Amino acid sequence: TKAMGLLPVKRRKAFERATSDELIARAKRLLGAGQLKEALKVTEPLMKGSLVPRTKEKQCEARLVRADVLGRMKRKAESADLYEEAADTCKDLPRHADALFNAGKALSTTGRYADGVKRLEELEKLYPSHRLAEDALVRRAHAARHGAIACAFKTVVLAVVVIVLHAFAAIVLAAKAIAMNAVAKSLHVALAR
């Protein structure tokens, strides 16, 4: 504002540049307000460059916020990958259980059921009394069921393809036999004259 304009340029720069803490807070506010594109832009410098948070706690928080934004933007695969990173970054921190739960949930919604189940199992094992442990159990059951259904579906599709190929081969062989029979009859009639 006015006071900033009175400062020399070198001193003013220090106040104009946001810290990683301020960017995380701003991204959370923007996410809460539904301004997703702006929140994504705000979190970009927190992932690489000079504004990457120095502490593990802030790196964890930055990844979780950006993953939340990506998830809300329906960029599920990117969100799942970032939650995976957050689960590793947040290890031994208070938000680790949240990161594991969100990673498991996001991975499952992108069809990576086995990875999702692994993260949810990890949450249940490490934090059995955490508020998300029961939800993780339910989500893990759903992911395992869907993963099994997807696996069974692939098996059924493969079996159908094999059956169709065998049927096609049988049709080709039958057509060859019919054609050979017709040729044989024609030759027999021609030779009989």
Secondary structure, 3 states (H helix, E strand, C coil): CHHHHHCCHHHHHHHHCCCHHHHHHHHHHHHHCCCHHHHHHHHHHHHCCCCCCCCHHHHHHHHHHHHHHHHHCCCHHHHHHHHHHHHHHCCCCCCHHHHHHHHHHHHHHCCCHHHHHHHHHHHHHHCCCCCCHHHHHHHHHHHHHHHHHHHHHHHHHHHHHHHHHHHHHHHHHHHHHHHHHHHHHHHHHHHHC
